[in-house]
Amino acid sequence: EHIRRYMEEGGPPLQPGDQLRKVNHDKLPEFPPEVVEAAGGPALTEAELLQWTRPQQ
C-alpha cells in the first residue's frame, strides 16, 4: 500500500519514522573460489587498477 501511494499519489518515499539503511562498503563479502574463477579471477589491486585506468600517453 505504501509503494502504491508513493507511485500513484506522490506520497512520501519513506514511512514516518523510517530511515534509509546505512551500507558499509569497507568489508567486501567472501565468495567461494568457484564464483571468483567464474567472474574472471580475484579483484585487481590498487596498482593494477591504476595501470588500467591511467590515460594512455
C-alpha positions in Angstrom: 0.0 0.0 0.0 2.8 2.4 0.8 4.5 1.8 -2.5 1.2 2.2 -4.4 0.6 5.5 -2.6 4.2 6.7 -3.4 3.9 5.7 -7.0 0.3 6.8 -7.7 -0.3 9.7 -5.3 3.1 11.2 -4.9 3.3 10.1 -1.2 6.4 10.2 0.9 9.3 7.8 -0.2 9.6 6.5 3.4 7.0 5.8 6.1 7.0 8.2 9.0 9.8 7.2 11.4 11.6 5.1 8.8 15.2 5.9 7.6 17.4 4.5 4.9 19.7 1.7 5.9 23.4 2.6 6.0 25.6 0.4 3.9 29.1 -0.5 5.0 31.3 -0.9 1.8 34.5 -1.3 3.9 34.2 -5.0 4.1 33.5 -7.0 1.0 31.9 -10.4 1.2 33.9 -13.5 0.8 33.0 -15.5 -2.3 33.6 -19.2 -2.9 36.6 -19.9 -5.2 34.4 -21.2 -8.0 32.5 -17.9 -8.0 35.7 -15.9 -8.1 37.0 -18.0 -11.0 33.7 -17.7 -12.9 34.0 -13.9 -12.5 37.5 -13.9 -14.1 39.7 -14.3 -11.0 40.5 -12.2 -7.9 39.9 -8.4 -7.8 42.6 -6.1 -9.2 44.9 -4.5 -6.7 45.0 -0.7 -6.5 48.2 -0.7 -8.6 46.7 -2.9 -11.3 43.6 -0.8 -11.3 45.7 2.4 -11.8 47.6 0.7 -14.7 44.3 0.0 -16.5 42.6 3.3 -15.8 45.5 5.7 -16.4 45.2 7.6 -19.7 47.5 6.3 -22.4 50.3 8.6 -23.5 
